[in-house]
Amino acid sequence: MTVVLYGATGYTGRLVTEELRRRGAPHVLSGRDAGKLGRLAAGHDAPVSAVALDDEAGLRSLLAGAAVVINCAGPFTAAGDGLVRAAVATRTHYLDSTGEQPFIRAIFERHGADAERAGVALVPALGFDYAPGDCLAHLTARGVEPLAEIVVAYAVEGFGASRGTMRSTLEIMGGSQTVYVDGRWSDEPPRAERASFDFGAPIGRRPVVRYPAGEVITVPRHTRTRRVTTLLTAGTVALHPALAPVVPYTVPAMAMALRTPLRGLLERAIGALPEGPAEGARRAAAFTIVAHARGEDGRTARGVVRGTDVYGLTAAALVHGAETMAGAGYDRAGALGPAAAFDPAAFLNRLGDHGLSWELG
């Protein structure tokens, strides 16, 4: 029941490597750079295999005989499609750590039907973004469906992004956003708007921005709703807390700027930064996710997830998902959101070992 980890040498990949090692799951470490893989494997008993993401035959050979592949190599929109195709071709279950909405949508629309025919499950975004939110949305909506709207709002404090996350953010912010309104998906440019959301005690009401999150793509596939709205605290993306109120008005300008040579300058600047936050800072980052469901009949429901250590939680979610998919009796297939790929309550409960808590009501 071997798990192949692609992107093992990146910031998130190394955390997943340690989680696989801790759980004793048989695995192969892979990525694009043979030198980095060799250094990672020193003192580690897992085999390594360097394969380029544009090497179709090499990727199929890598996955031959594997039960599951975990993909941590971003930006996914630019480079991830080949590994998904190889997973379907070799009948290998696939999951990844992407936060990029366009890539999540592409997996469903390009590969979902082929995966279902092959009996393979493709589960994108099985990390902090957006497994807890997707599972929470499904659980919150039960009992009040069909919904007029479900809102999934994120408040994140003390978050330090890795280089990979920063590069993925350029992919997210530089294009249009997929929205789900009146029961259908469409694309629209980022827009400036003033908004706030009440997260409840102790956070209270905070300025927020509309965020192109994965739940927009995944939630309507398992929950009956006419609209999905995803929000992020403006302070999370502000350079200083005092700037949070004006962040929503800068979103269109940021998107336009990322279509100019400024993007190349930012990518070079990101390359000069540390690979990711130090362990202490990583563990200290705290988050709250609130799902607010409003039924077509006016009834409402609310759910909350709380936790710490965004990247550590992502590693735990990916490995737990891989072990479940590799286990006997797993029979789900096609492109699936986390709440459709796994029992959502059981999945959130399993992450309780890593400091996550959740409640409805």
C-alpha positions, -999 to +999 in steps of 0.1 A: +000+000+000+028+024-010+022+062-009+041+083-034+049+118-021+056+142-049+072+176-040+088+160-009+116+185-007+094+216-003+083+232+029+050+213+032+065+182+015+091+178+043+063+180+070+044+154+051+075+132+049+079+134+087+042+125+092+045+095+069+076+084+087+060+089+121+030+068+112+052+041+096+034+043+062+054+028+033+063+056+009+084+068-019+098+104-019+098+121-053+102+155-069+120+173-097+155+178-080+175+146-075+201+165-054+175+178-029+159+144-028+192+127-020+198+152+009+163+147+022+167+109+021+199+109+042+191+089+073+157+080+060+148+045+048+124+055+021+134+052-016+136+083-037+128+089-074+134+121-093+109+127-122+100+159-140+064+169-141+064+170-180+078+134-182+046+115-188+062+081-191+083+088-160+053+098-139+034+067-149+064+045-140+067+064-107+030+056-098+029+020-111+020-002-081+013+027-057-020+030-039-020+068-035+000+098-046+002+130-025+011+161-046+028+190-027+045+206-057+031+240-066+022+263-081-003+236-091-020+255-119+012+258-138+026+223-132+001+199-116-020+186-145+005+159-157+006+142-123-032+141-122-033+125-157-007+099-146-028+090-115-059+084-136-039+063-161-023+041-135-055+039-113-037+056-084-058+076-059-047+113-059-047+141-033-029+174-030-023+204-008-033+230-034-050+263-024-054+274-060-090+276-070-084+274-108-065+241-103-093+226-081-118+235-108-097+220-135-094+187-117-132+184-116-139+196-151-109+180-170-104+148-151-134+139-130-153+118-155-121+098-165-113+092-128-148+079-121-146+055-150-111+043-138-124+039-102-099+065-090-106+093-064-091+127-071-092+149-040-076+183-044-072+208-015-069+183+013-050+206+036-059+236+059-072+251+027-098+237+023-106+204+040-118+217+074-140+244+057-155+219+032-163+194+059-177+220+082-199+234+054-214+200+047-221+193+084-235+228+091-259+226+061-274+192+072-309+198+085-315+232+068-310+222+032-319+233+005-299+265+012-302+300-002-266+305+007-237+292+027-209+315+039-175+301+048-153+327+065-117+324+076-099+343+103-062+336+105-038+351+131+000+350+131+003+332+098+037+331+081+035+319+045+060+296+029+076+304-005+053+279-021+022+295-006+033+329-018+038+317-053+004+300-053-011+333-040+003+350-071-016+325-092-048+330-071-047+368-070-036+374-106-067+361-124-104+360-123-124+344-095-149+316-098-181+323-080-212+301-074-244+322-076-279+311-084-269+275-087-241+279-113-204+286-116-191+316-134-160+338-135-158+374-125-129+399-120-119+408-085-140+437-072-136+463-044-163+461-018-167+469+019-177+439+040-174+425+075-182+393+092-190+384+128-168+354+139-183+354+174-163+356+206-134+362+211-127+375+175-159+395+170-167+414+138-138+419+114-133+435+079-131+407+053-123+403+016-140+379-008-116+351-013-114+326-042-115+296-020-119+259-029-153+256-012-168+275-040-159+246-063-165+217-039-194+225-016-221+227-043-212+191-054-222+176-020-246+203-005-278+217-020-272+254-021-279+282-045-249+303-034-215+298-018-196+329-004-160+325+009-144+353+030-110+359+046-101+385+072-085+415+056-059+417+084-045+383+072-034+399+039-027+434+052+009+445+057-001+461+090-033+456+111-041+493+107-044+488+069-070+460+072-101+483+065-087+495+032-075+461+019-109+453+002-105+484-020-071+474-032-080+439-045-087+450-082-055+470-083-035+441-070-050+418-096-041+442-124-006+447-111+000+410-112-005+410-149+024+434-154+062+429-151+057+435-114+048+398-111+083+387-122+098+411-096+077+396-069+086+361-079+123+369-077+117+386-043+099+355-030+129+333-041+151+353-018+129+348+013+132+320+039+115+288+027+089+291+054+082+300+090+104+285+118+087+257+137+078+279+167+061+305+145+045+278+124+029+262+154+017+295+169-005+305+139-041+302+149-073+300+128-110+301+131-133+289+103-171+297+105-198+283+082-231+301+082-259+283+064-292+300+055-320+278+043-344+287+016-371+286+043-353+311+064-338+287+090-301+292+098-273+270+112-237+278+122-206+257+126-171+266+138-137+250+134-107+262+155-070+252+154-034+261+151-003+252+130-017+256+095+011+236+078+013+209+104-024+204+101-021+201+063+005+174+066-017+154+090-048+158+068-029+146+037-014+115+054-047+106+071-065+109+038-038+088+020-041+061+046-079+060+043-078+059+005-052+031+006-071+010+031-094-019+023-129-010+015-123+025+001-145+026-030-152+063-038-142+075-073-142+106-094-132+142-085-143+148-050-143+175-023-130+164+011-166+160+025-175+137-004-142+117-003-144+110+034-169+110+063-167+147+072-173+143+110-149+114+113-123+133+093-125+164+115-124+142+146-093+125+134-076+159+131-084+165+168-051+148+176-035+178+159-053+205+179-084+209+157-118+213+174-152+219+159-188+225+170-222+231+155-249+253+168 
